[in-house]
């Protein structure tokens, strides 16, 4: 099991919309993540800075951020691009974080 963590940026004023979209996450996206070994996935919001902190467990070395060529992921990114900071390919601007402490 591998744990991955990363941060992303939400555009100001879209906190409720971001939450709403994730409450209605597409079944095919959930299934894809599970098939790829992503589980126990949480995203937290620091409202003052609009920073999203994501942490997930993976049964392989790849996490959700490694699925860029999948059409479901590409559609999700296009769906989210209006409320997040993104690259030209619609992928979210994300910074992977190094683990410096873990208390099992």
N, C-alpha and C positions, 0 to 999 in steps of 0.2 A: 504494500500500500504506500502510495506517495501522496503527500499533501502539497497543494499548490496554493499560493496566495498572490493576489495582484490588486492593483488599484486602477480605477477608471474615473473619468470625470463626467458628471451630469451637468447639463446646462441649467442655469438658475431658473427656478420657477416650475420645473418639470418633475418635482419630487413625487407628487400624487400620481401623475401620469406614468412615471416609471414603475411605481408600485402596482398600479392598475394593470399595466401590460404584463407584469410578471405574475400577477394573480391569475391571469388568463393565458399563461404560457401554452404554446401550441403542443398538443399531444405528441406530434411527430418530432418536435425538438426534445421533449423529455425522453422519448424513446431512443432517439439518437444518442443523447448523452449517456444514458444507461448502457446502451450497446457498446459504446466506446470506453466504458469503465469509469465514467464520472459518477460519483455518488456523494452523498452528504455535502451538498453544495449550498452555501449560504452567501448572500450579498448584504452588506450593511451600508448604511448611509450616514455620513457625517454632514449634517445639513448646513452648518456654517460655511463649509468650504465646497459643498456639492461633490465631495469625494466619495466614491463607492469603493468599498473594501470587499473583495471576494475571496472566499476560501473554499476549497473543494478537496475531496479525497479521490484518488484515481487508482484503479487496479493495474494501470500500465503507466509508462513514462509520459504519455500524452494526456493533456487536459483539454478543456473546452476551447482554449485559445489556440489549439493546434489543429482545429477542424476547418480551417479557412477555405478549403476546396470543396466542402460539402454544400450542395445547393440549399439545404434547409438552413444551415448557418448563414449563408449569403443572404437569403431572404430575411432572416431575423435581423441581421445587421442593417439591411436596407430599411426595415420596419423601425428600427431604433435610432437611425442616424439623425433624425430631427430633434432628438432630445438629449443626445450625448455628443461628446467630442469624439470625432472619428477621423480616420485616414481617408484618402481618396477612394480606396476600395470599399468604403463603408465600415471597415473593421474598427472596433472601438480603440481609441488610444488607451493602451493599458501598459502598466509597468509591473513586471513580475517582481515579487519581493523574496528576499532570501530569509529563510528561517534562522532565527538567532536564539530561540528558546522554545522548548516544548516540555510540557509537564503531562505525561500520559496518565 
